[in-house]
Amino acid sequence: MENLADQIINGLQLGLMYALIALGYTMVYGVVKLINFAHGDVFMVGAFVGYFGFTQWGMSVPLAVLTAMVVCSALGVIIERIAYRPLRYAPKIAALISALGVSLFLEFFSSLKFVFGPNYRVVQRPFEEVHWNVLGLNITNIQVIVFVTVLIMLALLQFLIYRTKVGMAMRTVSVDHNAARLMGVNVDNTISMTFAIGSAFAAAGGVLYAIAYPQIHPFMGIMPGLKAFTAAVLGGIGIIPGAVLGAIIMGQVETLTSAFLSSQLRDAIAFFILILVLLVRPTGILGRNEPDKV
Amino acid sequence: MRIKSKWFVVLMVVLLSMALVVSGCGGDKKADDKTIKMGVIAPLTGDVKTFGESTVNAVKLALEQANYKAGDFTIELVQADDRNDATEAMNVATKLISQDRVNVLVGSVTSKTTIPVSKMANESKVVMLTGTATNEKVTVEDGKRKDYVFRACFIDPFQGKVGAKFALDNLKKKTAAVLYDQGNDYTIGLANNFKASFEAGGGQVTDFLAYSKDDVDFSAVLTNIAKKNPDVLYLPDYYQKVSLIGKQAREKGIKAVFIGGDGWDSPELDYKTMEGSYFTNHYSADDPSPQVKKFVDDYKAKYGKVPDALAALAYDATLLELNAIKTANSKDADAIKTAMQNTKDFQTVSGKITFDKDGNPIKAATLLQIKDGKQTFVATVTP
């Protein structure tokens, strides 16, 4: 247990990465009750746009992140408009299959030679990585950047949801579409907005991920997407602080398992814990225990 | 519409029967007694098409230099494309063996296509030699040796041994950590053999850890490894994974020398991170030996580029086949097979070749170092 503190920091970095993706899953689920399986692939597109931004288009890192966020917001809105909106009143399973379709489309379309290409790309970091030794702990500037970004994003999201008109509309729609419409809320625009914000977060996560784990390819979104989804469910899907909490727990469990038990068991134990939590609290750690409205 | 589709069916039937007649003719063509047909199977299209192109280029170069002659026989080349697909490999092998009636085979390139072909070649008694399929199952399956199958490259476990030997003897390192992919036979083979040889040679393996194919975050295991501060980190995976692990290892303050296997041999390896690392390979174009130099010059003169390891091994495979035919001086498969098995210290580009009882060459491996962003020849290490 000698490196416990170091390992906890490693786990925190991984967890916060998951949190950035999990936020998008949970927001979309909260508002439209749809699991947006394409979310992990939007994250991948974000990583690529950011990568092109700071390696080939000569942008600074913040500008590259911003560009990726804008591109992915647009992508999120387009996906919603084409693949989900026409199915909004169809059975849930139809939208779910459509989401899987979008996900596969994004992966294989990006693999084409004239898009991103199927190869793994090594990301040359835009800045050198710096180590600090704080009280015997090994901390890197990348960890600090990830940590600060997630905090800013969270604060921004809390502000957006609880202090703005859009946020109020989102909360209203999440309770009841039809009632919201009767109250004069533009449901379509609100849902588009949700996708835009969620996708922008995924894009920011993607760029940070590409910098922290410097390698990108068109299928990079699958595993982080799955883990982030799990984290969102663990924390209570539809609940924003729950997504962050779930993500941090996932990150810690994975890291501590591979550090102190066995690296071969990390996913097994992470998902075992998910099952345990869901057996005890089916709505997730922060989920309210109320039956679904029928 | 109805009539049209009927006509279409008739047309197809006619075309297909014509195709049968035409291909049948090909089979009937009698080869004269002094011609030996050499079949080459390689992936000329598909995901690893550069492997196939190098292979065919090298085979042609070798045959040209031998004037398409071996002993009293004239060699006739028959090419086939397996698209790096196991089923397609079986199809083209069937065609080569039963229709073209080839006497010897060179190929294929990857293990997954070569394994099924080797079975068929062995059953049909066609002497087959693959340049690059490194999996053990190519020549020995279920404990049974396929007598007619040989290869020109060393097998996977051998690289682990060579890496360990090099770390102990040349670099004088004492401790090593090993990280490998738990789902890939190639990396498992290399890792296990590295560990066994390193420990047998008096070294100590501080960590022997696995990860899975989709992992990108190695911070936990690398933090643990960093605390033990080993001299060597052995990374027997393909170039993308190795680049990623290498970078994170340096971030965690691991100063160990990285050592790996032939999976590193790609222009897409992260040369900046892997600077100073070593890996085992089949051959290096920088090797100062006269055989390598001559081969590189000839290949460059004909094709305008530096030959990769695949070309070198395919060239060697062809030389070995020609030598066996010449020694046997016969068309008889058993005579060629015996001559091949008895090959002794035959000089090829990638070293002197003698076959062991499993049809694997006993030869040296080449060690390369990543230096100034390039692969640089360091040494050849004999097992």
Interface residues (C-beta under 8 A of the other chain):
Chain A: E2 N3 D6 Q7 N10 G11 Q13 L14 N119 Y120 V122 Q124 E129 H131 N138 T140 Y213 P214 Q215 H217 M220 I222 M223 E254 T255 L256 T257 S258 A259 S263 Q264 R266 D267
Chain B: Q182 L209 A210 Y211 S212 D214 V216 D217 S219 A220 V221 T223 N224 K227 Q240 S243 L244 K247 Q248 E251 K252 G253 E268 D270 K272
